[in-house]
Amino acid sequence: MNHRFHTRVCDLFGIRYPIVQGGMAWVSLAPLAAAVSNAGGLGVLGTSTMTPAEVRQNLDMMKDLTDKPFGVNISLISPTVEETVQIVIERKCPIVFTAAGNPKTYAKRLKQEAGCTLLHVTPSPRLAQKCLEAGVDGLVLEGWEAAGHISADEITSMALTPLVREFYDGPIIAAGGISTGRQMLAAMVLGADGIQMGTRFVAVKEGNSHPLYMELMTRQDPSYAKTAVYCKRYHPGRALKSPIVNRMVEMEMEGYSPQEIQALRGLRRAKFGCIDGDLNEGVFPAGMSSHFVKRVMTCQEVIDEIIGEAERELARVSAWMSRPTAARDAAENAQAAE
Ligand SMILES: Cc1cc2nc3c(=O)[nH]c(=O)nc-3n(C[C@H](O)[C@H](O)[C@H](O)COP(=O)(O)O)c2cc1C
């Protein structure tokens, strides 16, 4: 497919489309990451809940499943961060995304010893500045609409990319609330060079998520409000509304302390949801754009659909912009009068 969205993010990673699959705990294992890379995007292994042996195993699998570039996502607050960084250095992984915490701790080592291209996932301009001081090669700007852990700063994608664009002219990948071509185009108008999606890549044929998670993700909700933010005052997270998430939201309103809510949240709720498909005990991370995840598709179908829609929307906006002003005014007035 010919397309008009070749940007410097494509050159930075050596990929066809500026579409990154965000690293996802439990969910983005080798088969999913390889499928995204094979489809022309950038697949990313989510290592934050992997043991060191699992990280090695997934890296080995990637060698068999794709010859395309792929990335590794490392959570800097994972208990096994040190071991994962060591493996990434040993294997000289070329593309690394760090997330959570300050990238300064590992940036120098990763860049010098692994020789990798390093990006950090950041939800705020303040942290973006720290990332730049640490020497990252680009930023993933993740807005409040996103799935999973989000920032208490509550900055939406609509605001975040232009805020950071004011002081940074390097590669920016926008994340959070983007699942369609129209949203991708909007992100690029705001100043992004590419997009990162998590929610959209949960319900895909090559994924390992539990069928219930995929079903809940694709289920249409007439309220258009499928997700909720829980633990708002203490490491907020966004997920599909479910018994546990609803209870945590209620507890917050009833004035329970962050520690009491955190105790209910526990450590493995996302595994109970994503992998075990336990509706009552699990948390099912999802972003605000989950409404647009309407059926389970292959990664290639997802990417082709998004690029196709972005192309059509760009053509529509360009045609609208190139109409003579008087004709446009008349058309708008006629529409307003209807
Ligand atoms: C199940 C799930 C697990 C996630 N785990 C991680 C993670 O371990 N590290 C990380 O940086 N981001 C994680 N994310 C966030 C995604 O990488 C991505 O940035 C985010 O989903 C983008 O917003 P969207 O959901 O609106 O597309 C996760 C998202 C999901 C859906």
The ligand as an SDF file (V2000), in Angstrom:
LIG
                    3D

 31 33  0  0  0  0  0  0  0  0999 V2000
   -2.9840   -4.3520   28.8000 C   0  0  0  0  0  0  0  0  0  0  0  0
   -2.0870   -3.1530   28.7500 C   0  0  0  0  0  0  0  0  0  0  0  0
   -0.8810   -3.2110   29.4250 C   0  0  0  0  0  0  0  0  0  0  0  0
    0.0070   -2.1170   29.3470 C   0  0  0  0  0  0  0  0  0  0  0  0
    1.2320   -2.2290   29.9560 N   0  0  0  0  0  0  0  0  0  0  0  0
    2.1610   -1.2700   29.7630 C   0  0  0  0  0  0  0  0  0  0  0  0
    3.4970   -1.4370   30.2240 C   0  0  0  0  0  0  0  0  0  0  0  0
    3.8480   -2.4660   30.8050 O   0  0  0  0  0  0  0  0  0  0  0  0
    4.3910   -0.4370   29.9770 N   0  0  0  0  0  0  0  0  0  0  0  0
    4.0280    0.7030   29.3160 C   0  0  0  0  0  0  0  0  0  0  0  0
    4.8790    1.5840   29.0940 O   0  0  0  0  0  0  0  0  0  0  0  0
    2.7620    0.9110   28.8910 N   0  0  0  0  0  0  0  0  0  0  0  0
    1.8280   -0.0600   29.0600 C   0  0  0  0  0  0  0  0  0  0  0  0
    0.5700    0.0900   28.5440 N   0  0  0  0  0  0  0  0  0  0  0  0
    0.2530    1.3320   27.7800 C   0  0  0  0  0  0  0  0  0  0  0  0
    0.4910    1.1220   26.2740 C   0  0  0  0  0  0  0  0  0  0  0  0
    1.8230    0.8240   25.9850 O   0  0  0  0  0  0  0  0  0  0  0  0
    0.1100    2.3570   25.4330 C   0  0  0  0  0  0  0  0  0  0  0  0
    0.9990    3.4340   25.6560 O   0  0  0  0  0  0  0  0  0  0  0  0
   -1.3020    2.8580   25.7340 C   0  0  0  0  0  0  0  0  0  0  0  0
   -2.1800    1.7660   25.7560 O   0  0  0  0  0  0  0  0  0  0  0  0
   -1.7110    3.8620   24.6460 C   0  0  0  0  0  0  0  0  0  0  0  0
   -2.9900    4.3390   24.8490 O   0  0  0  0  0  0  0  0  0  0  0  0
   -4.3040    3.6290   24.2350 P   0  0  0  0  0  0  0  0  0  0  0  0
   -4.5970    2.4950   25.1370 O   0  0  0  0  0  0  0  0  0  0  0  0
   -5.3430    4.6870   24.3020 O   0  0  0  0  0  0  0  0  0  0  0  0
   -3.9820    3.1780   22.8430 O   0  0  0  0  0  0  0  0  0  0  0  0
   -0.3550   -0.9560   28.6200 C   0  0  0  0  0  0  0  0  0  0  0  0
   -1.5880   -0.9230   27.9710 C   0  0  0  0  0  0  0  0  0  0  0  0
   -2.4470   -1.9990   28.0070 C   0  0  0  0  0  0  0  0  0  0  0  0
   -3.7460   -1.9600   27.2430 C   0  0  0  0  0  0  0  0  0  0  0  0
  1  2  1  0
  2  3  1  0
  2 30  2  0
  3  4  2  0
  4  5  1  0
  4 28  1  0
  5  6  2  0
  6  7  1  0
  6 13  1  0
  7  8  2  0
  7  9  1  0
  9 10  1  0
 10 11  2  0
 10 12  1  0
 12 13  2  0
 13 14  1  0
 14 15  1  0
 14 28  1  0
 15 16  1  0
 16 17  1  0
 16 18  1  0
 18 19  1  0
 18 20  1  0
 20 21  1  0
 20 22  1  0
 22 23  1  0
 23 24  1  0
 24 25  2  0
 24 26  1  0
 24 27  1  0
 28 29  2  0
 29 30  1  0
 30 31  1  0
M  END
$$$$
